[in-house]
Amino acid sequence: MTTAKSASISVAPSRLSARERSATYALRPLAPGQGGAFALSAIERAELVKRGLPARAVQEMSAAMGLPREQLMRAVGLARSTVERKLAARGRLSEAESEKLVGLSRLIGQVDAMVRESGEAPVGFDAARWFAAWMGEPVAALGGLRPQQLLDTADGREALATLLLQMRSGVYA
């Protein structure tokens, strides 16, 4: 069976509407050589957010990261009851909810791109799982905060993107 990948989880394309397929194809952060939301332009990311991601993107992202769904929802600031209701109804996330997941996908894609561009990507490197482990550990450059404490706001995600760039260039301050 041919499958599309969303956050590296297989979904049968025939079961998706055209609108859902476009959102699914846009979130492929983990396949080698792809950056998912990181590879999209700002305009493409904005369009994706405005359309709203399918609620199942939360399940797919948590599975890709190897995290319990509840832990992922807490980290990005999604209301558990709202997401569960939307999952049951096969609904879509709001713009605000979608923006948080697209922002997370962008960060994972940034890690993936950095490691692959370095030429030192370990065999089987999984950016989503690396990010999941990293986000739970205190980081000195963040004043001892854990990255997951910053994932729920746009400014926090921007601070993490900047830190990742600093790590890449060796300017870790």
VMD Tcl script that builds the backbone (N, CA, C; Angstrom):
set m [mol new atoms 519]
animate dup $m
set s [atomselect $m all]
$s set {name element resname resid chain x y z} {
  {N N MET 1 A 0.846 -1.163 0.000}
  {CA C MET 1 A 0.000 0.000 0.000}
  {C C MET 1 A 0.897 1.234 0.000}
  {N N THR 2 A 0.581 2.214 -0.823}
  {CA C THR 2 A 1.296 3.474 -0.851}
  {C C THR 2 A 0.787 4.322 0.287}
  {N N THR 3 A 1.706 4.965 0.981}
  {CA C THR 3 A 1.286 5.773 2.113}
  {C C THR 3 A 1.921 7.148 2.051}
  {N N ALA 4 A 1.220 8.107 2.624}
  {CA C ALA 4 A 1.780 9.439 2.851}
  {C C ALA 4 A 2.273 9.433 4.278}
  {N N LYS 5 A 3.226 10.267 4.589}
  {CA C LYS 5 A 3.706 10.317 5.963}
  {C C LYS 5 A 3.417 11.675 6.558}
  {N N SER 6 A 2.924 11.659 7.765}
  {CA C SER 6 A 2.708 12.872 8.534}
  {C C SER 6 A 3.440 12.671 9.843}
  {N N ALA 7 A 4.455 13.483 10.069}
  {CA C ALA 7 A 5.274 13.344 11.262}
  {C C ALA 7 A 5.781 11.913 11.368}
  {N N SER 8 A 6.083 11.314 10.229}
  {CA C SER 8 A 6.654 9.991 10.039}
  {C C SER 8 A 5.706 8.842 10.371}
  {N N ILE 9 A 4.422 9.086 10.452}
  {CA C ILE 9 A 3.440 8.039 10.697}
  {C C ILE 9 A 2.682 7.810 9.400}
  {N N SER 10 A 2.532 6.574 8.988}
  {CA C SER 10 A 1.879 6.268 7.725}
  {C C SER 10 A 0.373 6.462 7.809}
  {N N VAL 11 A -0.171 7.044 6.747}
  {CA C VAL 11 A -1.603 7.259 6.624}
  {C C VAL 11 A -1.978 6.890 5.199}
  {N N ALA 12 A -2.998 6.088 5.024}
  {CA C ALA 12 A -3.430 5.713 3.678}
  {C C ALA 12 A -4.039 6.920 2.982}
  {N N PRO 13 A -3.459 7.386 1.838}
  {CA C PRO 13 A -3.960 8.581 1.178}
  {C C PRO 13 A -5.413 8.479 0.747}
  {N N SER 14 A -5.881 7.297 0.399}
  {CA C SER 14 A -7.246 7.152 -0.077}
  {C C SER 14 A -8.279 7.463 1.010}
  {N N ARG 15 A -7.888 7.431 2.265}
  {CA C ARG 15 A -8.816 7.702 3.367}
  {C C ARG 15 A -8.846 9.176 3.739}
  {N N LEU 16 A -8.045 10.014 3.057}
  {CA C LEU 16 A -7.966 11.418 3.380}
  {C C LEU 16 A -8.612 12.277 2.304}
  {N N SER 17 A -9.202 13.396 2.718}
  {CA C SER 17 A -9.719 14.351 1.747}
  {C C SER 17 A -8.537 15.093 1.125}
  {N N ALA 18 A -8.766 15.795 0.040}
  {CA C ALA 18 A -7.694 16.556 -0.602}
  {C C ALA 18 A -7.104 17.573 0.361}
  {N N ARG 19 A -7.947 18.206 1.156}
  {CA C ARG 19 A -7.477 19.192 2.128}
  {C C ARG 19 A -6.591 18.535 3.185}
  {N N GLU 20 A -6.998 17.372 3.672}
  {CA C GLU 20 A -6.199 16.661 4.665}
  {C C GLU 20 A -4.881 16.181 4.068}
  {N N ARG 21 A -4.918 15.719 2.809}
  {CA C ARG 21 A -3.673 15.272 2.176}
  {C C ARG 21 A -2.669 16.413 2.103}
  {N N SER 22 A -3.127 17.616 1.787}
  {CA C SER 22 A -2.191 18.729 1.696}
  {C C SER 22 A -1.560 19.016 3.058}
  {N N ALA 23 A -2.336 18.933 4.132}
  {CA C ALA 23 A -1.787 19.148 5.472}
  {C C ALA 23 A -0.859 18.005 5.850}
  {N N THR 24 A -1.207 16.784 5.475}
  {CA C THR 24 A -0.391 15.619 5.801}
  {C C THR 24 A 0.949 15.670 5.088}
  {N N TYR 25 A 0.948 15.985 3.808}
  {CA C TYR 25 A 2.195 16.023 3.062}
  {C C TYR 25 A 3.119 17.120 3.571}
  {N N ALA 26 A 2.547 18.192 4.077}
  {CA C ALA 26 A 3.362 19.307 4.533}
  {C C ALA 26 A 4.104 19.001 5.822}
  {N N LEU 27 A 3.632 18.061 6.615}
  {CA C LEU 27 A 4.293 17.736 7.873}
  {C C LEU 27 A 5.055 16.420 7.767}
  {N N ARG 28 A 6.175 16.458 7.109}
  {CA C ARG 28 A 7.027 15.278 7.002}
  {C C ARG 28 A 8.412 15.609 7.532}
  {N N PRO 29 A 8.532 15.884 8.830}
  {CA C PRO 29 A 9.802 16.386 9.314}
  {C C PRO 29 A 10.908 15.354 9.432}
  {N N LEU 30 A 10.604 14.069 9.353}
  {CA C LEU 30 A 11.598 13.109 9.790}
  {C C LEU 30 A 12.223 12.251 8.706}
  {N N ALA 31 A 11.714 12.260 7.505}
  {CA C ALA 31 A 12.307 11.461 6.449}
  {C C ALA 31 A 13.648 12.073 6.057}
  {N N PRO 32 A 14.658 11.237 5.762}
  {CA C PRO 32 A 15.964 11.770 5.402}
  {C C PRO 32 A 15.866 12.768 4.253}
  {N N GLY 33 A 16.565 13.877 4.414}
  {CA C GLY 33 A 16.596 14.885 3.370}
  {C C GLY 33 A 15.395 15.811 3.344}
  {N N GLN 34 A 14.434 15.625 4.246}
  {CA C GLN 34 A 13.255 16.482 4.282}
  {C C GLN 34 A 13.241 17.254 5.588}
  {N N GLY 35 A 12.678 18.449 5.555}
  {CA C GLY 35 A 12.624 19.260 6.757}
  {C C GLY 35 A 11.232 19.520 7.253}
  {N N GLY 36 A 10.210 18.908 6.654}
  {CA C GLY 36 A 8.836 19.125 7.103}
  {C C GLY 36 A 8.495 20.594 7.120}
  {N N ALA 37 A 7.944 21.063 8.209}
  {CA C ALA 37 A 7.568 22.471 8.321}
  {C C ALA 37 A 8.789 23.375 8.203}
  {N N PHE 38 A 9.959 22.873 8.584}
  {CA C PHE 38 A 11.198 23.649 8.473}
  {C C PHE 38 A 11.498 23.968 7.013}
  {N N ALA 39 A 11.178 23.039 6.116}
  {CA C ALA 39 A 11.460 23.217 4.698}
  {C C ALA 39 A 10.429 24.092 3.993}
  {N N LEU 40 A 9.303 24.357 4.649}
  {CA C LEU 40 A 8.268 25.188 4.045}
  {C C LEU 40 A 8.620 26.663 4.188}
  {N N SER 41 A 8.127 27.465 3.262}
  {CA C SER 41 A 8.296 28.909 3.395}
  {C C SER 41 A 7.368 29.406 4.500}
  {N N ALA 42 A 7.611 30.613 4.955}
  {CA C ALA 42 A 6.752 31.200 5.987}
  {C C ALA 42 A 5.309 31.283 5.495}
  {N N ILE 43 A 5.125 31.593 4.224}
  {CA C ILE 43 A 3.778 31.681 3.661}
  {C C ILE 43 A 3.111 30.314 3.648}
  {N N GLU 44 A 3.852 29.283 3.273}
  {CA C GLU 44 A 3.287 27.926 3.268}
  {C C GLU 44 A 2.922 27.483 4.677}
  {N N ARG 45 A 3.771 27.803 5.654}
  {CA C ARG 45 A 3.455 27.449 7.037}
  {C C ARG 45 A 2.206 28.192 7.503}
  {N N ALA 46 A 2.103 29.471 7.147}
  {CA C ALA 46 A 0.922 30.251 7.544}
  {C C ALA 46 A -0.343 29.661 6.932}
  {N N GLU 47 A -0.281 29.257 5.672}
  {CA C GLU 47 A -1.448 28.656 5.023}
  {C C GLU 47 A -1.824 27.343 5.705}
  {N N LEU 48 A -0.833 26.551 6.050}
  {CA C LEU 48 A -1.066 25.284 6.727}
  {C C LEU 48 A -1.751 25.514 8.075}
  {N N VAL 49 A -1.273 26.491 8.810}
  {CA C VAL 49 A -1.842 26.817 10.115}
  {C C VAL 49 A -3.282 27.302 9.963}
  {N N LYS 50 A -3.520 28.148 8.986}
  {CA C LYS 50 A -4.874 28.686 8.795}
  {C C LYS 50 A -5.870 27.607 8.394}
  {N N ARG 51 A -5.412 26.612 7.645}
  {CA C ARG 51 A -6.288 25.491 7.280}
  {C C ARG 51 A -6.617 24.651 8.504}
  {N N GLY 52 A -5.681 24.590 9.418}
  {CA C GLY 52 A -5.852 23.742 10.605}
  {C C GLY 52 A -5.399 22.329 10.303}
  {N N LEU 53 A -4.550 21.803 11.165}
  {CA C LEU 53 A -4.084 20.427 11.002}
  {C C LEU 53 A -5.177 19.464 11.459}
  {N N PRO 54 A -5.208 18.273 10.884}
  {CA C PRO 54 A -6.114 17.258 11.427}
  {C C PRO 54 A -5.706 16.977 12.876}
  {N N ALA 55 A -6.674 16.769 13.744}
  {CA C ALA 55 A -6.374 16.523 15.157}
  {C C ALA 55 A -5.459 15.313 15.334}
  {N N ARG 56 A -5.531 14.360 14.419}
  {CA C ARG 56 A -4.675 13.173 14.539}
  {C C ARG 56 A -3.183 13.517 14.437}
  {N N ALA 57 A -2.852 14.730 13.992}
  {CA C ALA 57 A -1.455 15.156 13.937}
  {C C ALA 57 A -0.824 15.123 15.333}
  {N N VAL 58 A -1.636 15.330 16.371}
  {CA C VAL 58 A -1.127 15.249 17.743}
  {C C VAL 58 A -0.673 13.820 18.035}
  {N N GLN 59 A -1.492 12.840 17.673}
  {CA C GLN 59 A -1.135 11.432 17.881}
  {C C GLN 59 A 0.115 11.082 17.083}
  {N N GLU 60 A 0.153 11.521 15.842}
  {CA C GLU 60 A 1.265 11.180 14.962}
  {C C GLU 60 A 2.567 11.800 15.445}
  {N N MET 61 A 2.496 13.050 15.914}
  {CA C MET 61 A 3.697 13.705 16.417}
  {C C MET 61 A 4.168 13.047 17.699}
  {N N SER 62 A 3.247 12.705 18.597}
  {CA C SER 62 A 3.662 12.061 19.843}
  {C C SER 62 A 4.281 10.693 19.563}
  {N N ALA 63 A 3.721 9.959 18.613}
  {CA C ALA 63 A 4.301 8.660 18.252}
  {C C ALA 63 A 5.683 8.836 17.630}
  {N N ALA 64 A 5.832 9.813 16.753}
  {CA C ALA 64 A 7.124 10.054 16.107}
  {C C ALA 64 A 8.190 10.429 17.136}
  {N N MET 65 A 7.770 11.161 18.175}
  {CA C MET 65 A 8.711 11.593 19.200}
  {C C MET 65 A 8.909 10.550 20.291}
  {N N GLY 66 A 8.067 9.529 20.302}
  {CA C GLY 66 A 8.163 8.508 21.340}
  {C C GLY 66 A 7.700 9.019 22.685}
  {N N LEU 67 A 6.766 9.963 22.684}
  {CA C LEU 67 A 6.241 10.550 23.916}
  {C C LEU 67 A 4.784 10.171 24.107}
  {N N PRO 68 A 4.340 10.051 25.342}
  {CA C PRO 68 A 2.899 9.914 25.570}
  {C C PRO 68 A 2.194 11.172 25.051}
  {N N ARG 69 A 1.026 11.000 24.490}
  {CA C ARG 69 A 0.272 12.118 23.921}
  {C C ARG 69 A 0.055 13.222 24.955}
  {N N GLU 70 A -0.256 12.846 26.193}
  {CA C GLU 70 A -0.511 13.833 27.239}
  {C C GLU 70 A 0.724 14.691 27.501}
  {N N GLN 71 A 1.892 14.078 27.468}
  {CA C GLN 71 A 3.129 14.831 27.701}
  {C C GLN 71 A 3.371 15.837 26.579}
  {N N LEU 72 A 3.138 15.419 25.354}
  {CA C LEU 72 A 3.295 16.327 24.218}
  {C C LEU 72 A 2.302 17.487 24.325}
  {N N MET 73 A 1.045 17.174 24.639}
  {CA C MET 73 A 0.027 18.227 24.740}
  {C C MET 73 A 0.380 19.235 25.836}
  {N N ARG 74 A 0.867 18.753 26.976}
  {CA C ARG 74 A 1.286 19.663 28.051}
  {C C ARG 74 A 2.434 20.556 27.587}
  {N N ALA 75 A 3.406 19.957 26.923}
  {CA C ALA 75 A 4.592 20.703 26.497}
  {C C ALA 75 A 4.253 21.819 25.516}
  {N N VAL 76 A 3.360 21.556 24.580}
  {CA C VAL 76 A 3.032 22.583 23.587}
  {C C VAL 76 A 1.825 23.433 23.978}
  {N N GLY 77 A 1.204 23.117 25.109}
  {CA C GLY 77 A 0.103 23.935 25.608}
  {C C GLY 77 A -1.232 23.671 24.937}
  {N N LEU 78 A -1.518 22.407 24.671}
  {CA C LEU 78 A -2.816 22.043 24.096}
  {C C LEU 78 A -3.707 21.478 25.198}
  {N N ALA 79 A -4.967 21.871 25.199}
  {CA C ALA 79 A -5.923 21.375 26.187}
  {C C ALA 79 A -6.291 19.932 25.855}
  {N N ARG 80 A -6.052 19.054 26.802}
  {CA C ARG 80 A -6.291 17.623 26.582}
  {C C ARG 80 A -7.730 17.344 26.166}
  {N N SER 81 A -8.702 17.902 26.884}
  {CA C SER 81 A -10.111 17.617 26.586}
  {C C SER 81 A -10.499 18.100 25.192}
  {N N THR 82 A -9.984 19.233 24.785}
  {CA C THR 82 A -10.286 19.770 23.453}
  {C C THR 82 A -9.710 18.878 22.369}
  {N N VAL 83 A -8.466 18.486 22.530}
  {CA C VAL 83 A -7.819 17.624 21.534}
  {C C VAL 83 A -8.518 16.276 21.471}
  {N N GLU 84 A -8.852 15.703 22.613}
  {CA C GLU 84 A -9.529 14.406 22.642}
  {C C GLU 84 A -10.888 14.487 21.940}
  {N N ARG 85 A -11.608 15.573 22.178}
  {CA C ARG 85 A -12.903 15.759 21.514}
  {C C ARG 85 A -12.723 15.866 20.000}
  {N N LYS 86 A -11.726 16.602 19.560}
  {CA C LYS 86 A -11.475 16.769 18.130}
  {C C LYS 86 A -10.984 15.462 17.505}
  {N N LEU 87 A -10.224 14.691 18.247}
  {CA C LEU 87 A -9.792 13.378 17.748}
  {C C LEU 87 A -10.994 12.464 17.551}
  {N N ALA 88 A -11.875 12.422 18.534}
  {CA C ALA 88 A -13.059 11.561 18.459}
  {C C ALA 88 A -13.952 11.951 17.284}
  {N N ALA 89 A -14.023 13.246 16.989}
  {CA C ALA 89 A -14.871 13.746 15.909}
  {C C ALA 89 A -14.128 13.793 14.567}
  {N N ARG 90 A -12.868 13.348 14.579}
  {CA C ARG 90 A -12.012 13.445 13.388}
  {C C ARG 90 A -11.972 14.874 12.857}
  {N N GLY 91 A -11.873 15.798 13.813}
  {CA C GLY 91 A -11.890 17.217 13.483}
  {C C GLY 91 A -10.508 17.777 13.234}
  {N N ARG 92 A -10.482 19.083 13.109}
  {CA C ARG 92 A -9.262 19.807 12.843}
  {C C ARG 92 A -8.905 20.658 14.055}
  {N N LEU 93 A -7.643 20.910 14.199}
  {CA C LEU 93 A -7.175 21.795 15.252}
  {C C LEU 93 A -7.435 23.241 14.854}
  {N N SER 94 A -7.564 24.102 15.838}
  {CA C SER 94 A -7.720 25.535 15.583}
  {C C SER 94 A -6.402 26.092 15.039}
  {N N GLU 95 A -6.448 27.337 14.603}
  {CA C GLU 95 A -5.218 27.979 14.132}
  {C C GLU 95 A -4.167 28.001 15.235}
  {N N ALA 96 A -4.564 28.389 16.432}
  {CA C ALA 96 A -3.610 28.476 17.544}
  {C C ALA 96 A -3.004 27.106 17.859}
  {N N GLU 97 A -3.835 26.082 17.869}
  {CA C GLU 97 A -3.344 24.724 18.144}
  {C C GLU 97 A -2.431 24.244 17.017}
  {N N SER 98 A -2.836 24.490 15.790}
  {CA C SER 98 A -2.039 24.077 14.627}
  {C C SER 98 A -0.691 24.778 14.616}
  {N N GLU 99 A -0.683 26.064 14.985}
  {CA C GLU 99 A 0.557 26.837 14.988}
  {C C GLU 99 A 1.579 26.224 15.936}
  {N N LYS 100 A 1.105 25.718 17.055}
  {CA C LYS 100 A 2.017 25.104 18.025}
  {C C LYS 100 A 2.648 23.830 17.465}
  {N N LEU 101 A 1.851 22.993 16.795}
  {CA C LEU 101 A 2.402 21.766 16.219}
  {C C LEU 101 A 3.291 22.053 15.023}
  {N N VAL 102 A 2.911 23.005 14.190}
  {CA C VAL 102 A 3.757 23.376 13.052}
  {C C VAL 102 A 5.079 23.942 13.576}
  {N N GLY 103 A 5.018 24.737 14.640}
  {CA C GLY 103 A 6.242 25.260 15.244}
  {C C GLY 103 A 7.138 24.161 15.771}
  {N N LEU 104 A 6.551 23.156 16.390}
  {CA C LEU 104 A 7.329 22.012 16.877}
  {C C LEU 104 A 7.927 21.244 15.701}
  {N N SER 105 A 7.137 21.016 14.662}
  {CA C SER 105 A 7.642 20.329 13.479}
  {C C SER 105 A 8.812 21.097 12.869}
  {N N ARG 106 A 8.700 22.415 12.873}
  {CA C ARG 106 A 9.773 23.253 12.329}
  {C C ARG 106 A 11.060 23.057 13.128}
  {N N LEU 107 A 10.954 23.011 14.448}
  {CA C LEU 107 A 12.139 22.798 15.292}
  {C C LEU 107 A 12.756 21.423 15.044}
  {N N ILE 108 A 11.920 20.408 14.934}
  {CA C ILE 108 A 12.434 19.058 14.664}
  {C C ILE 108 A 13.116 19.031 13.302}
  {N N GLY 109 A 12.505 19.665 12.321}
  {CA C GLY 109 A 13.115 19.750 10.996}
  {C C GLY 109 A 14.436 20.491 11.023}
  {N N GLN 110 A 14.528 21.517 11.861}
  {CA C GLN 110 A 15.776 22.267 11.994}
  {C C GLN 110 A 16.881 21.370 12.543}
  {N N VAL 111 A 16.569 20.571 13.553}
  {CA C VAL 111 A 17.546 19.631 14.112}
  {C C VAL 111 A 17.977 18.631 13.039}
  {N N ASP 112 A 17.004 18.082 12.328}
  {CA C ASP 112 A 17.301 17.105 11.281}
  {C C ASP 112 A 18.230 17.714 10.227}
  {N N ALA 113 A 17.910 18.920 9.781}
  {CA C ALA 113 A 18.728 19.584 8.763}
  {C C ALA 113 A 20.134 19.862 9.283}
  {N N MET 114 A 20.247 20.314 10.523}
  {CA C MET 114 A 21.559 20.610 11.096}
  {C C MET 114 A 22.443 19.374 11.145}
  {N N VAL 115 A 21.881 18.281 11.596}
  {CA C VAL 115 A 22.667 17.052 11.732}
  {C C VAL 115 A 23.076 16.532 10.365}
  {N N ARG 116 A 22.165 16.548 9.423}
  {CA C ARG 116 A 22.480 16.038 8.083}
  {C C ARG 116 A 23.474 16.934 7.355}
  {N N GLU 117 A 23.356 18.250 7.520}
  {CA C GLU 117 A 24.288 19.175 6.883}
  {C C GLU 117 A 25.683 19.069 7.477}
  {N N SER 118 A 25.776 18.636 8.719}
  {CA C SER 118 A 27.084 18.501 9.365}
  {C C SER 118 A 27.891 17.362 8.751}
  {N N GLY 119 A 27.191 16.447 8.071}
  {CA C GLY 119 A 27.877 15.292 7.493}
  {C C GLY 119 A 28.214 14.239 8.528}
  {N N GLU 120 A 27.755 14.430 9.743}
  {CA C GLU 120 A 28.069 13.505 10.830}
  {C C GLU 120 A 26.814 12.852 11.396}
  {N N ALA 121 A 25.793 12.702 10.568}
  {CA C ALA 121 A 24.546 12.097 11.039}
  {C C ALA 121 A 24.775 10.624 11.343}
  {N N PRO 122 A 24.551 10.219 12.580}
  {CA C PRO 122 A 24.689 8.796 12.912}
  {C C PRO 122 A 23.662 7.975 12.118}
  {N N VAL 123 A 24.008 6.760 11.810}
  {CA C VAL 123 A 23.072 5.881 11.126}
  {C C VAL 123 A 21.831 5.742 11.990}
  {N N GLY 124 A 20.687 5.932 11.377}
  {CA C GLY 124 A 19.430 5.802 12.098}
  {C C GLY 124 A 19.087 6.993 12.983}
  {N N PHE 125 A 19.772 8.122 12.804}
  {CA C PHE 125 A 19.470 9.298 13.623}
  {C C PHE 125 A 18.010 9.683 13.447}
  {N N ASP 126 A 17.336 9.931 14.540}
  {CA C ASP 126 A 15.922 10.291 14.540}
  {C C ASP 126 A 15.777 11.635 15.242}
  {N N ALA 127 A 15.594 12.688 14.453}
  {CA C ALA 127 A 15.538 14.042 15.005}
  {C C ALA 127 A 14.392 14.216 15.997}
  {N N ALA 128 A 13.257 13.614 15.713}
  {CA C ALA 128 A 12.106 13.767 16.613}
  {C C ALA 128 A 12.398 13.158 17.979}
  {N N ARG 129 A 13.006 12.003 18.002}
  {CA C ARG 129 A 13.316 11.357 19.291}
  {C C ARG 129 A 14.444 12.093 20.011}
  {N N TRP 130 A 15.424 12.593 19.246}
  {CA C TRP 130 A 16.485 13.387 19.864}
  {C C TRP 130 A 15.878 14.624 20.510}
  {N N PHE 131 A 14.994 15.313 19.777}
  {CA C PHE 131 A 14.372 16.523 20.291}
  {C C PHE 131 A 13.545 16.208 21.537}
  {N N ALA 132 A 12.819 15.105 21.511}
  {CA C ALA 132 A 12.003 14.710 22.664}
  {C C ALA 132 A 12.870 14.521 23.908}
  {N N ALA 133 A 14.029 13.905 23.752}
  {CA C ALA 133 A 14.930 13.706 24.886}
  {C C ALA 133 A 15.529 15.041 25.339}
  {N N TRP 134 A 15.952 15.857 24.378}
  {CA C TRP 134 A 16.586 17.143 24.671}
  {C C TRP 134 A 15.626 18.095 25.369}
  {N N MET 135 A 14.370 18.099 24.960}
  {CA C MET 135 A 13.425 19.076 25.502}
  {C C MET 135 A 13.125 18.856 26.984}
  {N N GLY 136 A 13.415 17.689 27.496}
  {CA C GLY 136 A 13.143 17.394 28.893}
  {C C GLY 136 A 14.304 17.642 29.834}
  {N N GLU 137 A 15.457 18.031 29.280}
  {CA C GLU 137 A 16.650 18.235 30.108}
  {C C GLU 137 A 16.924 19.720 30.313}
  {N N PRO 138 A 17.349 20.110 31.525}
  {CA C PRO 138 A 17.707 21.521 31.760}
  {C C PRO 138 A 18.864 21.925 30.842}
  {N N VAL 139 A 18.799 23.149 30.319}
  {CA C VAL 139 A 19.828 23.658 29.407}
  {C C VAL 139 A 20.415 24.929 30.017}
  {N N ALA 140 A 21.715 24.913 30.247}
  {CA C ALA 140 A 22.384 26.054 30.872}
  {C C ALA 140 A 22.158 27.342 30.091}
  {N N ALA 141 A 22.198 27.272 28.756}
  {CA C ALA 141 A 22.020 28.462 27.920}
  {C C ALA 141 A 20.610 29.048 28.036}
  {N N LEU 142 A 19.703 28.291 28.611}
  {CA C LEU 142 A 18.334 28.774 28.839}
  {C C LEU 142 A 18.119 29.120 30.312}
  {N N GLY 143 A 19.216 29.325 31.027}
  {CA C GLY 143 A 19.106 29.652 32.452}
  {C C GLY 143 A 18.612 28.483 33.274}
  {N N GLY 144 A 18.886 27.265 32.807}
  {CA C GLY 144 A 18.468 26.068 33.531}
  {C C GLY 144 A 17.062 25.600 33.185}
  {N N LEU 145 A 16.362 26.330 32.326}
  {CA C LEU 145 A 15.029 25.880 31.893}
  {C C LEU 145 A 15.148 24.662 30.998}
  {N N ARG 146 A 14.095 23.879 30.968}
  {CA C ARG 146 A 13.985 22.772 30.024}
  {C C ARG 146 A 13.339 23.337 28.753}
  {N N PRO 147 A 13.812 22.961 27.568}
  {CA C PRO 147 A 13.196 23.462 26.335}
  {C C PRO 147 A 11.678 23.276 26.293}
  {N N GLN 148 A 11.161 22.193 26.885}
  {CA C GLN 148 A 9.710 21.976 26.858}
  {C C GLN 148 A 8.952 23.082 27.574}
  {N N GLN 149 A 9.616 23.822 28.465}
  {CA C GLN 149 A 8.978 24.932 29.159}
  {C C GLN 149 A 8.766 26.135 28.235}
  {N N LEU 150 A 9.347 26.096 27.048}
  {CA C LEU 150 A 9.251 27.212 26.114}
  {C C LEU 150 A 8.449 26.881 24.860}
  {N N LEU 151 A 8.028 25.642 24.722}
  {CA C LEU 151 A 7.355 25.215 23.492}
  {C C LEU 151 A 5.947 25.763 23.320}
  {N N ASP 152 A 5.339 26.248 24.368}
  {CA C ASP 152 A 3.933 26.658 24.276}
  {C C ASP 152 A 3.722 28.078 23.765}
  {N N THR 153 A 4.794 28.823 23.525}
  {CA C THR 153 A 4.645 30.175 22.976}
  {C C THR 153 A 5.525 30.347 21.740}
  {N N ALA 154 A 5.108 31.261 20.870}
  {CA C ALA 154 A 5.879 31.543 19.654}
  {C C ALA 154 A 7.261 32.094 20.013}
  {N N ASP 155 A 7.329 32.980 20.993}
  {CA C ASP 155 A 8.621 33.527 21.403}
  {C C ASP 155 A 9.518 32.441 21.991}
  {N N GLY 156 A 8.936 31.538 22.744}
  {CA C GLY 156 A 9.709 30.432 23.300}
  {C C GLY 156 A 10.276 29.538 22.214}
  {N N ARG 157 A 9.453 29.221 21.214}
  {CA C ARG 157 A 9.941 28.392 20.093}
  {C C ARG 157 A 11.022 29.134 19.309}
  {N N GLU 158 A 10.879 30.448 19.189}
  {CA C GLU 158 A 11.909 31.244 18.502}
  {C C GLU 158 A 13.223 31.208 19.287}
  {N N ALA 159 A 13.129 31.281 20.612}
  {CA C ALA 159 A 14.327 31.191 21.456}
  {C C ALA 159 A 15.008 29.835 21.265}
  {N N LEU 160 A 14.222 28.776 21.153}
  {CA C LEU 160 A 14.795 27.445 20.929}
  {C C LEU 160 A 15.438 27.349 19.549}
  {N N ALA 161 A 14.804 27.926 18.535}
  {CA C ALA 161 A 15.378 27.922 17.183}
  {C C ALA 161 A 16.710 28.661 17.177}
  {N N THR 162 A 16.780 29.777 17.891}
  {CA C THR 162 A 18.025 30.550 17.991}
  {C C THR 162 A 19.096 29.745 18.704}
  {N N LEU 163 A 18.724 29.082 19.795}
  {CA C LEU 163 A 19.676 28.251 20.529}
  {C C LEU 163 A 20.205 27.126 19.642}
  {N N LEU 164 A 19.332 26.497 18.884}
  {CA C LEU 164 A 19.787 25.435 17.982}
  {C C LEU 164 A 20.783 25.980 16.955}
  {N N LEU 165 A 20.533 27.169 16.435}
  {CA C LEU 165 A 21.484 27.793 15.503}
  {C C LEU 165 A 22.820 28.062 16.189}
  {N N GLN 166 A 22.769 28.514 17.430}
  {CA C GLN 166 A 23.993 28.758 18.182}
  {C C GLN 166 A 24.760 27.453 18.411}
  {N N MET 167 A 24.034 26.382 18.692}
  {CA C MET 167 A 24.670 25.087 18.894}
  {C C MET 167 A 25.365 24.638 17.610}
  {N N ARG 168 A 24.705 24.894 16.500}
  {CA C ARG 168 A 25.253 24.503 15.187}
  {C C ARG 168 A 26.559 25.232 14.896}
  {N N SER 169 A 26.589 26.531 15.205}
  {CA C SER 169 A 27.773 27.331 14.877}
  {C C SER 169 A 28.831 27.305 15.979}
  {N N GLY 170 A 28.506 26.697 17.102}
  {CA C GLY 170 A 29.463 26.612 18.193}
  {C C GLY 170 A 29.423 27.818 19.118}
  {N N VAL 171 A 28.495 28.750 18.879}
  {CA C VAL 171 A 28.342 29.928 19.721}
  {C C VAL 171 A 27.241 29.604 20.713}
  {N N TYR 172 A 27.578 28.830 21.709}
  {CA C TYR 172 A 26.614 28.342 22.688}
  {C C TYR 172 A 26.704 29.232 23.910}
  {N N ALA 173 A 25.848 30.245 23.963}
  {CA C ALA 173 A 25.944 31.201 25.071}
  {C C ALA 173 A 24.687 31.189 25.905}
}
mol reanalyze $m
mol bondsrecalc $m
mol representation Tube
mol addrep $m
